[in-house]
Amino acid sequence: MKQTKFIVTVSLLVAFAFSGVGCATQKALSSWTDNAPAKSALVNYVESITKKGSEDFIPEEERIAVFDLDGTLFCETDPNYFDYTLLKYRVLEDSEYSKKASDFEKEVANKIKEQNETGASFKGLEIDHGKAVASSFKGMTPAEFNDYIQEFKKLPMPSYKGMKRGEGFYIPMLEVVDYLQTNGFTVYVVSGTDRLIVRGIVHNSPLKVPPRQIIGSDETLIASNQNGEDGLNYLFTANDKVVTGGDFIVKNLKMNKVAVIMQEIGVQPVLSFGNSTGDSSMANFVITNNKHKSLAFMLCCDDLTRENGNQKKADSMKKLCAENNWIPVSMKDDWNTIYGAGVTKK
């Protein structure tokens, strides 16, 4: 019996000894092509800032990485943002709510419908959408709102075979998150999507980021019996629940992302991952006057076969990367897969 224990122990030690950083990295980022420049840049960076004694060493408590959601971690266009399609469903297709929807909510939802079908652009739609989300889900507890999102996540993706609404995570980017967390990073999602909706997307998903590390656009939260009374005067009671208040507060894009990072995280991150000009300020903030070695990555939607890509937007982003010292990520060339073998674009 003692000999058996000894053999098992030695085997475990040998296995551990041969599970070096290089092997772990290859496994962790296995969905990336071997010669992907962005992968090499990230691995070299992480190895330099985690090595004690290195001039680039960063203490774990200061290893902060911020990620956009749509188009960075999660499918952005099928045929539109998750939160846009959620509002359209709520206002135009949900039989329990559509008859109660306001004229404003219907107007916004129909603009989204037209945008989905024709590619039309509407000035101010981002803000109007935020207002319509806040009003159309007014009075729900966060748990009820989350339950609604979980049901919506079960619907099939229109453009893909083998994938539901809630399954649109980019596998290579999930590997990046796991890789960073394994190396002592704290990961935040900093999205333009409503914060409660982002939490719903991430809930029970392969993206292991807790709700407290999810930042997004915001709507009011109030006590269920507050009835318009100012929060400085109203006392929360045993008969109250926290519910959505129906009012939109802020769209978390562009410079607003920088402001909210400092308000909620309180330190300058050292890594940024985005995909659009809505993430430009966040990227520049991370790599400008940072006391630590820092990098900004931008995804380029250049895969037209496995993903609803857009070559014009991808080329524009690659140009911006060259101008701003951001590192481009080619979805076409840098990734072996996007959604996994069981998913195909229709």
C-alpha positions, 0 to 999 in steps of 0.5 A, a space after each residue: 500500500 505504501 509503495 502504491 502511494 509513493 508511485 502515485 505521489 511521484 507521478 503527480 510531481 513529475 506531471 506538475 514538473 513538466 506542466 511549465 509556463 510554455 505548455 500551459 500557454 499553448 493549452 490556454 490559447 489553443 484556439 489562436 494560430 501559432 503565428 498570430 502576432 497579437 498572441 505573441 504580443 500578449 504572451 510576451 507581455 504577460 511573461 514580462 510583467 509576472 516575472 519577479 525581478 523583471 523591470 516590468 513586474 506588476 504586483 497582482 493587485 495592479 494587474 487590471 484588464 478591461 474588456 468591451 463586450 459586444 464585438 470583443 467577447 461576444 457576437 456583436 451583429 446578429 443582425 444587431 447588438 444583443 440589447 438592441 434585439 432584446 428591446 425589439 423582442 420585448 416591444 414588438 414580439 413579446 405578447 405579454 408586453 407589446 400591447 402595453 408598450 409606449 409609442 416611444 418604445 415602439 418607435 425605437 424598436 421599429 428603428 432597430 427593426 429597420 436597421 436590422 433589415 436595411 442597415 439604416 442609421 439613425 442619429 441618437 438611437 444609442 440614447 433612445 435605445 437606452 431610454 426605451 430599455 429603461 422604460 420597457 423593463 420598469 418595475 422589475 427586480 434585477 432577478 426578474 430582469 435576469 430571468 427574462 434575459 435568460 429566456 431570451 438567451 434560449 432563442 436561436 441565433 438567426 445567422 448561425 446554425 447550432 448557436 443560441 442567443 446566449 452562446 455567442 462568446 468568442 472562444 479565443 477571447 474566453 481563452 484570453 480571459 482565462 489566461 489572464 486570470 490564471 496569471 493574477 489579473 482581475 478582469 472587468 467587462 466595460 460595455 456600452 450595453 446596459 449593465 443589468 443586461 450584460 450581467 444577464 448575458 454573463 450569468 451562467 456562461 463560460 465567461 467567469 467574471 462576477 457581477 461586481 466586475 461588470 460595468 455598463 450603461 445604467 438605468 435607475 434602481 429604486 425601492 418598490 414603494 418609493 413612488 417618486 420620493 427622493 432617495 435622500 428622503 425615502 427609507 427602505 423598509 421590510 416591505 420594499 424590493 429593489 426594482 428598475 426605476 424606468 429612467 436612463 442614466 448614462 450610455 457607457 461609450 467613448 470617454 464615458 468608459 474612461 470616467 466610469 473606470 476611474 469611478 468604479 475601479 479607481 486605478 488605471 488598467 494595464 490591458 485594454 481589449 476593444 473592437 470599435 471607436 467606442 473603445 478608443 478612449 479606453 484604449 488610449 487611457 490604458 496606454 497613456 502615461 501609465 506607470 506600468 507597461 501596458 497594451 491595448 488590443 483591438 479586434 478587427 471583424 475581417 472574417 466574412 466566412 465564420 462570422 458576420 464580418 465587415 471588411 470595410 470596418 476591419 480595414 478602418 480599425 487596422 488603420 486606427 491601430 497603426 495610428 494609435 499604437 494599438 495591437 490589431 487582432 485579425 479574427 480571420 487570420 489569428 483564430 483557429 475557430 470563433 464559436 467552435 466546431 458545432 457552429 456554422 454561419 448560415 
